[in-house]
């Protein structure tokens, strides 16, 4: 029986998996296979596998792993999940060199926050990168995620939306059948609103991506950190 502390089903074919301070998302395809969106920090694979088992599926059902961007809390367990499942891994072309290790870790900058905790976290992440406290297993992607419709081989009616701002490589996944969009860290889910994330590369790009989301007018915006919200709660 599924344990709600591990995650939950949000609608017809979408689940969210709780991985501590971050979430992963799971799509059930029409052919019975699974598409995993993000993988959490290193050593998150057991939580992901446990949730998949709790819904009557197996890790071998995961055929694709899609990364919303190249921060370590999103690709940290990609190597392990890919190795165990044999799934194909995809990320936007601007994130490839961070995931495969060519450029090392992509470190966020606290551009948006006067909050001491956010700035302190940014400093810790820089230190982690510099002294390699966390050593992720880098992994070579199999495919590049570009603006457009999922290939038919995924058996999911979905679109990749390029949404830079938080990072240059950020993408979102739009599910038109349920008017749901998974935006990664484009927004932070506060208790009563969707707000700008504490870390971002380019605020103008963030606003432009926000406008793209508004134009889609989704019923549900799923975020990697915090609470999911309706588009009416978007406060940027």
C-alpha positions as CSV (number, residue, x, y, z in Angstrom):
1,X,0.0,0.0,0.0
2,X,1.3,3.4,-0.9
3,X,2.8,5.5,1.8
4,X,1.7,9.2,1.4
5,X,4.9,10.3,3.2
6,X,6.8,9.0,0.1
7,X,4.8,10.9,-2.4
8,X,1.4,11.2,-4.0
9,X,-0.5,11.0,-7.2
10,X,-1.6,14.4,-8.4
11,X,-3.8,13.6,-11.4
12,X,-4.4,11.0,-14.1
13,X,-0.8,10.0,-14.8
14,X,1.4,12.3,-12.6
15,X,3.0,11.6,-9.3
16,X,5.3,13.7,-7.1
17,X,8.0,11.9,-5.0
18,X,9.3,13.5,-1.9
19,X,13.1,13.5,-1.6
20,X,13.7,15.8,1.4
21,X,13.9,19.5,0.4
22,X,13.3,18.7,-3.3
23,X,10.7,16.7,-5.3
24,X,11.0,14.4,-8.3
25,X,8.0,13.8,-10.6
26,X,6.8,10.6,-12.3
27,X,4.7,10.3,-15.4
28,X,2.8,7.1,-16.3
29,X,2.9,6.5,-20.0
30,X,0.0,5.0,-22.0
31,X,2.1,1.8,-22.7
32,X,2.7,1.2,-18.9
33,X,6.2,2.6,-18.9
34,X,7.4,5.5,-16.7
35,X,9.1,8.9,-17.3
36,X,11.0,10.2,-14.3
37,X,11.5,14.0,-14.1
38,X,14.5,14.9,-11.9
39,X,16.4,12.6,-9.5
40,X,17.2,14.6,-6.4
41,X,20.5,14.7,-4.6
42,X,23.0,11.8,-4.7
43,X,21.8,8.8,-2.7
44,X,18.1,9.5,-3.5
45,X,17.7,6.5,-5.7
46,X,16.3,4.2,-2.9
47,X,13.5,6.7,-2.2
48,X,12.6,6.9,-5.8
49,X,12.6,3.1,-6.2
50,X,10.5,2.7,-3.1
51,X,7.9,5.0,-4.3
52,X,7.8,3.4,-7.8
53,X,7.4,0.0,-6.1
54,X,4.6,1.4,-3.9
55,X,2.4,2.1,-7.0
56,X,2.9,-1.4,-8.3
57,X,5.7,-0.6,-10.8
58,X,9.3,-1.5,-11.1
59,X,12.4,0.7,-11.6
60,X,12.8,-1.2,-14.9
61,X,9.6,0.5,-16.1
62,X,11.4,3.8,-16.1
63,X,12.4,4.3,-19.8
64,X,13.2,8.0,-19.7
65,X,14.8,10.4,-17.2
66,X,14.3,14.1,-17.9
67,X,16.2,16.8,-16.0
68,X,14.6,20.2,-15.6
69,X,18.2,21.6,-15.1
70,X,21.7,20.8,-14.1
71,X,21.8,21.6,-10.4
72,X,23.0,18.7,-8.2
73,X,19.7,18.4,-6.3
74,X,18.0,17.6,-9.6
75,X,20.6,15.3,-11.4
76,X,22.4,13.9,-8.3
77,X,21.0,10.4,-8.6
78,X,20.7,10.3,-12.4
79,X,23.7,8.0,-12.8
80,X,22.3,5.4,-10.4
81,X,18.8,5.5,-11.7
82,X,20.0,5.3,-15.3
83,X,22.4,2.4,-14.5
84,X,19.7,0.4,-12.7
85,X,16.8,1.1,-15.1
86,X,18.6,1.4,-18.5
87,X,16.6,4.5,-19.1
88,X,17.6,7.2,-21.6
89,X,18.6,10.5,-20.0
90,X,17.7,14.0,-21.4
91,X,18.6,17.5,-20.5
92,X,18.7,20.9,-22.4
93,X,21.9,21.3,-24.4
94,X,23.1,24.1,-22.0
95,X,23.2,21.7,-19.1
96,X,25.0,18.8,-20.8
97,X,28.5,19.9,-19.7
98,X,27.5,20.2,-16.1
99,X,25.8,16.8,-15.9
100,X,28.6,14.9,-17.7
101,X,31.3,16.6,-15.6
102,X,33.0,18.6,-18.3
103,X,32.5,21.9,-16.4
104,X,32.1,20.6,-12.9
105,X,29.0,21.5,-10.7
106,X,26.6,24.3,-11.7
107,X,26.5,26.4,-8.6
108,X,23.5,28.7,-7.9
109,X,23.8,32.3,-6.9
110,X,21.5,34.0,-4.4
111,X,20.5,37.0,-6.6
112,X,16.9,37.3,-5.4
113,X,17.1,37.1,-1.6
114,X,17.8,39.3,1.4
115,X,17.2,36.2,3.4
116,X,20.3,35.2,5.4
117,X,19.5,31.5,5.1
118,X,19.4,31.7,1.2
119,X,22.6,33.6,1.1
120,X,24.2,31.2,3.5
121,X,23.0,28.2,1.5
122,X,24.5,29.7,-1.7
123,X,27.8,30.1,0.1
124,X,27.7,26.5,1.3
125,X,27.0,25.3,-2.2
126,X,30.0,27.2,-3.5
127,X,32.2,25.7,-0.9
128,X,30.8,22.2,-1.7
129,X,31.7,22.7,-5.3
130,X,35.2,24.1,-4.5
131,X,36.3,21.4,-2.2
132,X,34.2,18.6,-3.7
133,X,32.4,17.7,-0.4
134,X,29.6,16.2,-2.5
135,X,30.9,14.1,-5.3
136,X,28.1,13.3,-7.7
137,X,28.5,10.5,-10.3
138,X,28.5,12.5,-13.5
139,X,26.6,10.9,-16.4
140,X,26.5,11.4,-20.2
141,X,23.0,12.4,-21.4
142,X,21.5,10.4,-24.3
143,X,19.3,13.1,-25.7
144,X,18.9,16.9,-25.8
145,X,15.6,18.5,-24.6
146,X,14.4,21.2,-26.9
147,X,11.2,23.2,-27.2
148,X,8.5,20.9,-28.7
149,X,6.3,17.8,-28.3
150,X,7.6,14.6,-26.7
151,X,8.6,11.9,-29.2
152,X,5.9,9.3,-29.8
153,X,8.2,6.7,-28.3
154,X,7.6,8.2,-24.9
155,X,3.8,7.4,-25.1
156,X,3.0,10.6,-23.2
157,X,1.1,13.6,-24.5
158,X,3.5,16.3,-23.3
159,X,5.6,19.2,-24.4
160,X,9.0,20.5,-23.5
161,X,8.9,24.2,-22.8
162,X,12.2,26.0,-22.6
163,X,12.0,28.3,-19.5
164,X,15.4,29.8,-18.7
165,X,15.9,32.2,-15.9
166,X,16.7,30.1,-12.8
167,X,19.4,28.6,-15.0
168,X,20.2,28.9,-18.7
169,X,19.3,25.2,-19.3
170,X,16.0,25.2,-17.4
171,X,13.0,23.5,-19.1
172,X,9.5,22.7,-18.0
173,X,7.2,19.8,-18.9
174,X,3.6,20.7,-20.0
175,X,0.8,18.1,-19.9
176,X,-2.0,19.5,-22.0
177,X,-4.5,16.8,-21.1
178,X,-4.6,17.9,-17.5
179,X,-3.3,21.5,-18.0
180,X,-0.5,20.8,-15.7
181,X,3.1,22.1,-15.9
182,X,6.2,20.9,-14.1
183,X,8.5,23.9,-13.8
184,X,11.5,22.7,-11.7
185,X,12.9,25.7,-9.9
186,X,11.5,28.4,-12.2
187,X,9.3,29.3,-9.2
188,X,9.4,28.6,-5.5
189,X,6.1,27.4,-3.9
190,X,5.4,29.5,-0.8
191,X,2.4,28.6,1.3
192,X,0.1,31.1,-0.5
193,X,1.8,32.0,-3.7
194,X,4.3,31.1,-6.4
195,X,7.3,33.5,-6.1
196,X,10.7,34.0,-7.7
197,X,13.3,31.4,-6.6
198,X,16.1,32.6,-4.3
199,X,18.6,31.6,-6.9
200,X,18.6,32.6,-10.5
201,X,20.9,33.5,-13.4
202,X,18.9,36.0,-15.3
203,X,15.9,37.9,-14.0
204,X,14.7,39.2,-17.4
205,X,14.8,35.6,-18.7
206,X,12.9,34.5,-15.6
207,X,10.1,37.1,-16.3
208,X,10.0,36.0,-20.0
209,X,9.6,32.4,-19.0
210,X,6.9,33.4,-16.5
211,X,5.0,35.0,-19.3
212,X,5.2,31.7,-21.3
213,X,3.7,29.9,-18.4
214,X,0.9,32.4,-18.0
215,X,0.1,32.1,-21.7
216,X,-0.5,28.4,-21.2
217,X,-2.9,29.2,-18.4
218,X,-2.3,25.8,-16.6
219,X,-4.6,24.6,-13.9
220,X,-1.7,23.3,-11.8
221,X,1.9,24.5,-11.6
222,X,4.2,21.9,-10.0
223,X,7.4,23.1,-8.4
224,X,10.4,21.2,-7.1
225,X,10.6,23.2,-3.9
226,X,7.5,24.0,-1.9
227,X,3.8,23.8,-2.5
228,X,2.2,23.4,-6.0
229,X,-0.3,26.1,-7.0
230,X,-2.8,27.4,-9.5
231,X,-1.6,29.9,-12.0
232,X,-3.7,32.6,-10.2
233,X,-1.2,32.3,-7.3
234,X,1.7,33.3,-9.5
235,X,3.0,36.6,-8.1
236,X,5.9,37.5,-10.4
